[in-house]
Amino acid sequence: MIETADLRHLQWKQDFKADMLIVAYHFPDHDPEELPHDHDFVELQICVGGKGRQQTAADDFVFSRGKAMVISPGAWHRHYDNKRMDVYVCCFEAKLLMHELLWTLDDPILNLLLWQRFANKGGGLSVLTLDDALLEKCIPALDALVALGENHDPSEKAMRLGNLIVILAHLAKGKLEREVKPTVPAIHVAVRRCLSLMEEHLAEPWTAEGLSEKLNINVSYLGRLFKSMLGVSPMAYLSHMRMERAARLLSQTDRRISEVASDVGWPDPNYFARRFRLYFGISASEYRARQIRHAAEAKANPDDVLFGWSVPEAVSRLDGGKGKAVRVRGPIEA
């Protein structure tokens, strides 16, 4: 088992260009191992060839053709024992879930994959199996994202988002490794409003009663809605949101730890310190020191690796519209 304190915590703003929301890479011949890590963004991995192993908080399994993973913020994992793995990696900023991808709340499978990470027995990481037909349908959308590269162009946002939605739609048709019967009802408007309220006013001293009063709904009923639709209570979901926000502020700003504590709704520094250590396994000051160190290492070697993966020159392209990926040497086109 990997100790939480030993993990590398990756941040979107450190590992990707500013203003990027969605990016994808193709690693056609991946052999190196990667260090255990988690991140504050959502990562999709889809294997189209070769074989390796994945270690997660819940399992250690073979990762080969047809396997796909949806890795939520805060879920740690690592690749090892890789043998010429051919893998696509697609990452997107978690804030998309509260805006452009909010509709995924209403899809039973996507709700399970993207929203119930705090109640997920897989530690916030879901594993699926895609048959060849689904895999071939995913590849064109993945290739299209890879071809867009890392250059931020506002006019391409719709193309990036559209291809991501296509990929998510195909993943939702895959077979979950753990037998789960998603029975998520239509998301109640109170849950949507509550999520927005907590995100926009995280520093407020919320209580379950205060949230329900603001939403004009019975406190017990709100708790049952959250439990049935997101797998946890409103206050548990709020705690996770606060921890994720605190981690971002510690790594991306120079605000004092006491200020960060107030910003996320826990103004008592001692209480914040206990909650942070319980969640991440290390103190807030040590977390910040590690992120500063990781950022310095990344700045010193900007072209070497991307979160443990060597970024390849090879870029996937479609072979004459036949739906098969081929490898073309050269830079990623804008």
C-alpha positions in Angstrom: 0.0 0.0 0.0 1.2 3.5 -0.9 1.2 6.0 2.0 -0.8 9.1 1.1 2.1 11.3 2.4 4.4 9.8 -0.3 2.1 10.7 -3.2 2.9 13.4 -5.7 -0.1 15.8 -6.0 -0.5 17.2 -9.5 -2.3 20.4 -10.2 -3.9 21.4 -13.5 -2.3 24.9 -13.5 1.2 23.5 -13.0 1.1 20.6 -15.5 -0.9 22.2 -18.3 -1.0 25.6 -20.0 -3.1 28.4 -18.6 -6.7 28.6 -19.8 -6.7 25.0 -21.1 -9.7 23.0 -20.1 -9.3 19.7 -22.0 -6.2 18.1 -23.5 -5.3 14.6 -24.7 -2.1 12.7 -25.5 -1.3 9.4 -27.2 1.5 7.3 -25.8 1.9 4.5 -28.5 4.9 2.7 -27.0 4.9 3.3 -23.3 7.4 1.2 -21.2 8.5 3.4 -18.3 6.9 3.1 -14.9 5.3 6.2 -13.2 5.4 7.3 -9.6 2.3 7.0 -7.5 0.3 10.3 -7.8 -3.1 11.9 -7.7 -4.3 15.2 -9.2 -6.9 17.9 -9.0 -8.3 17.2 -12.4 -10.2 14.3 -14.1 -8.1 11.9 -16.1 -9.4 9.3 -18.6 -7.0 6.5 -19.7 -7.9 4.1 -22.5 -5.6 1.3 -23.6 -5.6 0.2 -27.2 -2.7 -2.2 -27.2 0.2 -3.7 -25.2 0.0 -4.5 -21.5 0.9 -3.2 -18.1 -0.4 -3.1 -14.6 -2.2 -0.5 -12.6 -2.0 0.0 -8.8 -4.8 1.9 -7.1 -6.1 2.4 -3.6 -8.5 -0.5 -4.1 -6.8 -2.9 -6.5 -3.8 -4.0 -8.6 -4.8 -5.2 -12.0 -3.7 -5.9 -15.6 -4.2 -2.9 -17.9 -4.5 -4.0 -21.5 -6.4 -3.5 -24.7 -10.0 -2.5 -24.0 -9.4 -1.4 -20.4 -10.4 2.2 -19.5 -10.1 4.2 -16.3 -12.0 7.2 -15.1 -9.7 8.8 -12.4 -11.3 11.4 -10.2 -9.6 14.3 -8.4 -7.8 12.9 -5.4 -7.7 9.2 -6.5 -4.1 7.9 -6.6 -2.7 5.4 -9.0 0.4 4.3 -10.9 1.5 2.3 -13.9 4.2 -0.3 -13.7 5.4 -3.5 -15.5 4.5 -1.8 -18.8 5.3 -3.7 -22.1 4.8 -1.4 -25.1 1.5 -0.1 -23.9 -0.5 1.9 -26.4 -2.5 4.3 -24.3 -4.6 7.5 -24.7 -4.7 9.9 -21.8 -7.4 12.6 -21.8 -7.5 15.2 -18.9 -9.9 17.9 -18.2 -10.3 20.5 -15.5 -12.7 19.5 -12.7 -14.6 22.8 -12.9 -16.2 21.6 -16.1 -18.3 19.3 -14.1 -20.0 22.3 -12.4 -20.7 24.0 -15.7 -20.4 22.5 -19.2 -20.7 18.9 -17.9 -23.3 19.5 -15.3 -25.8 17.5 -17.3 -23.8 14.3 -16.5 -25.5 14.4 -13.1 -28.6 13.0 -14.9 -26.9 10.1 -16.6 -26.8 7.1 -14.3 -23.5 5.8 -15.4 -21.7 9.1 -15.8 -23.1 10.2 -12.5 -21.4 7.1 -11.0 -18.2 7.7 -12.8 -17.8 11.4 -12.4 -19.9 12.5 -9.4 -19.9 9.7 -6.8 -16.1 9.8 -6.4 -16.4 10.5 -2.6 -18.5 7.4 -2.2 -16.7 5.3 -4.8 -15.4 2.0 -3.3 -12.6 2.1 -5.9 -11.1 5.2 -4.2 -12.5 7.5 -6.8 -11.2 5.4 -9.7 -13.5 3.4 -11.9 -12.3 0.7 -14.3 -14.3 -0.3 -17.4 -14.0 -2.8 -20.3 -14.7 -1.6 -23.8 -15.3 -4.1 -26.6 -13.6 -3.6 -29.9 -16.6 -1.8 -31.4 -16.7 0.8 -28.6 -12.9 1.1 -28.7 -12.9 1.9 -32.4 -15.6 4.5 -31.8 -13.5 6.2 -29.1 -10.3 6.5 -31.2 -11.5 9.1 -33.7 -12.6 11.5 -30.9 -9.3 10.8 -29.0 -7.3 11.4 -32.1 -9.1 14.7 -32.8 -8.3 15.9 -29.3 -4.6 14.8 -29.6 -4.4 16.7 -32.9 -5.6 19.9 -31.3 -2.5 19.8 -29.1 -1.8 22.1 -26.1 -2.3 25.4 -27.9 -5.1 27.4 -26.3 -7.5 28.7 -28.9 -10.9 29.9 -27.7 -12.4 29.0 -31.1 -11.5 25.4 -30.5 -13.4 25.1 -27.2 -16.5 23.6 -28.8 -14.4 21.0 -30.7 -12.6 20.0 -27.5 -15.8 19.8 -25.5 -17.7 18.0 -28.3 -15.0 15.3 -28.6 -14.8 14.9 -24.8 -18.6 14.3 -24.7 -18.3 11.7 -27.4 -15.6 9.9 -25.4 -17.7 10.0 -22.2 -20.8 8.7 -24.1 -18.8 5.7 -25.3 -17.3 5.1 -21.9 -20.8 5.1 -20.4 -21.6 2.1 -22.6 -18.6 0.1 -21.3 -18.8 -2.6 -18.7 -17.9 -1.6 -15.2 -15.4 -4.0 -13.5 -17.3 -4.0 -10.3 -20.9 -5.1 -10.6 -22.9 -2.0 -10.0 -26.5 -1.2 -10.8 -26.8 2.5 -11.3 -30.2 3.6 -10.3 -29.7 7.3 -10.0 -33.0 9.1 -10.3 -33.3 12.4 -12.1 -31.2 14.9 -10.2 -33.4 17.0 -7.9 -33.2 20.7 -8.5 -32.3 21.2 -4.8 -29.1 19.1 -5.3 -28.1 21.2 -8.3 -28.7 24.4 -6.3 -26.9 23.1 -3.3 -23.8 22.2 -5.3 -23.7 25.6 -6.9 -24.3 27.3 -3.5 -21.4 25.4 -1.9 -19.0 26.1 -4.7 -19.8 29.8 -5.0 -19.8 30.4 -1.2 -17.4 27.8 0.2 -16.2 30.1 3.0 -19.7 30.4 4.5 -20.0 28.5 7.9 -22.5 26.1 6.4 -24.4 23.5 8.4 -26.9 21.0 7.1 -29.7 23.0 8.6 -28.4 26.2 7.1 -28.2 24.7 3.6 -31.7 23.3 3.8 -33.1 26.6 5.1 -31.4 28.5 2.2 -32.9 26.0 -0.2 -36.3 25.9 1.5 -36.2 22.2 1.9 -36.4 19.8 4.8 -32.9 18.9 6.2 -33.6 15.2 6.3 -35.0 15.2 2.8 -31.9 17.0 1.5 -29.7 14.5 3.1 -31.6 11.6 1.5 -31.4 13.3 -1.9 -27.6 13.7 -1.7 -27.1 10.2 -0.4 -29.2 8.7 -3.2 -27.8 10.8 -6.0 -24.1 11.4 -4.9 -23.5 8.7 -2.4 -22.7 11.0 0.6 -24.3 13.6 2.8 -24.2 17.3 1.9 -21.7 18.1 4.6 -19.4 15.2 3.6 -19.5 16.5 0.0 -18.8 20.0 1.2 -15.8 18.8 3.2 -14.3 17.2 0.2 -14.9 20.4 -1.9 -13.1 22.4 0.9 -10.1 20.1 0.9 -9.7 20.2 -2.8 -10.0 24.0 -2.8 -7.5 24.3 0.1 -5.0 22.1 -1.9 -5.3 24.4 -4.9 -4.8 27.6 -2.9 -1.8 26.2 -1.1 -0.1 25.2 -4.3 -1.1 28.1 -6.5 -1.0 31.1 -4.1 1.2 32.5 -1.4 -1.6 33.1 1.0 -0.9 32.2 4.6 -2.3 28.9 5.8 -4.6 30.6 8.2 -6.0 32.6 5.3 -6.5 29.5 3.3 -8.3 28.0 6.2 -10.7 30.9 6.3 -11.1 30.9 2.5 -12.5 27.4 2.6 -14.8 27.8 5.5 -12.7 26.5 8.4 -11.4 29.7 10.1 -10.1 27.8 13.2 -6.5 27.0 12.2 -6.2 24.1 14.5 -9.4 22.5 13.2 -8.3 23.1 9.6 -4.9 21.5 10.4 -6.5 18.4 11.8 -8.9 18.0 8.8 -6.1 18.6 6.3 -3.8 16.0 7.8 -6.6 13.5 8.1 -7.4 14.0 4.4 -3.9 14.2 2.8 -1.8 12.4 5.4 0.6 15.4 5.8 0.4 18.9 7.2 -0.6 21.9 5.1 2.9 23.4 5.3 4.5 20.1 4.2 2.0 19.9 1.3 2.9 23.4 0.2 6.6 22.7 0.5 6.3 19.6 -1.7 4.3 21.4 -4.4 6.9 24.2 -4.5 9.6 21.5 -4.9 7.7 19.7 -7.6 7.0 23.0 -9.5 10.7 23.8 -9.3 11.6 20.4 -10.7 9.1 20.8 -13.5 10.4 24.3 -14.4 14.0 23.0 -14.5 13.0 20.2 -16.9 10.0 21.5 -18.8 10.2 19.2 -21.8 11.2 15.9 -20.1 7.9 14.4 -18.8 4.3 15.0 -18.2 3.1 13.6 -14.9 5.5 10.6 -15.3 4.8 9.9 -19.0 7.3 10.8 -21.7 5.4 12.9 -24.2 5.9 11.3 -27.5 6.6 12.8 -30.9 4.2 10.3 -32.4 0.7 11.7 -32.9 -2.3 9.5 -33.8 -4.1 10.2 -37.1 -6.9 8.4 -38.8 -6.0 6.2 -41.7 -8.0 7.4 -44.7 -11.3 7.5 -42.8 -11.1 3.8 -42.0 -11.2 4.4 -38.3 -7.7 2.9 -37.6 -5.1 4.9 -35.8 -1.7 5.3 -37.5 1.4 6.9 -36.1 2.9 10.0 -37.8 6.2 11.5 -36.7 6.2 15.2 -36.2 5.0 18.0 -33.9 1.4 18.2 -32.7 -0.5 20.4 -35.0 -2.4 23.4 -33.6 
